[in-house]
């Protein structure tokens, strides 16, 4: 499985609730209100198709696969989540 950074921006609060319900079944780590780390068995295009049903006309979606070249400051939950999965090297 690959790890992706998913960033969603919503025009309406209802979109956030739909997104949370759609993302919840995936193995995730919430980074902020609208950003998640997501474990997904597929590529970015497949994850986009999975999430597209929650995206309204004025909502935005960004997906990027993570590799082992990352860094963080005070993102303890994300660092722990990535380390526990051994999918990405610790920086």
N, C-alpha and C positions, 0 to 999 in steps of 0.2 A: 504494500500500500504506500502511496505517496502522501506527503503532507503539503497542504496548500494554505496560502494566506487568502482569506476571503474577506472582502470589504464590500459592504452594502450601504448605500445611502438611500433614504426613503423620503418621499414627499409627504407621506401620511403615516401616522402612528400605527394604523391597522396593518400596514405593510410590514412593520417590524414584528408584530405578533405572528403574522403568517410566516415570515422568514424564520423566526425562532422555532416554530413548530416543524418546519421543513428541515432545518439544520439539526435539530435535537436528536433524531435517530442516528446521525453520523457520530463518530468519535470526534469530539471537538474540545477545544479550549478557547473560552471567550477571552479576547484581549481587551476589548472595550465595548461600548454600546453597540457598535455595528461592525466590529472586526473579530474574526475567529481564525484559529488554526483548525484545519479540518483534515482528518485522515480519510482518504477516498481511494477506492480501487478502480482507478481509471485516470484519464488525463484531464487537463483543464477544460477542454471542450465538453467532455462528458459531464463534468461537474457543473458547468454552465447550463447544460440542457436539464440536469436534475433540478437546478435552482430557478430556471426561467419561469416556471409557472407562478412564482411569487412576485416576479418583477412587473411592476406597472410601468406605464409609458414614461413617467418622469423619474423613476427610480434608477439608481446606478449600481452596477456590479463590477467588481474587479477580482480576478482570480490569478494567482501566480504560484507555481510550485516552488517549494523551498529546497535548497540544497544545504550542504554543510558549511556554507560561508554566510554566517549570520552573527549578529551581536545584539545584546540587549542590556538595558539598564533598568533595574527595579521592575523587571517582568518575571518575578519569581515563579508564578504559576505556569507561565509559558515555558520557562526554562525547565522546570520539573516535568511538565507534560511531555516535552520533546525528549528529554533524557530518559524517561520511563519507557518510551516506545523504541528507543535505540534506532530511530529512523534517521536522525540527523546528528552529526557530531557536535559535541559540546564546545562552544567557544567562550 
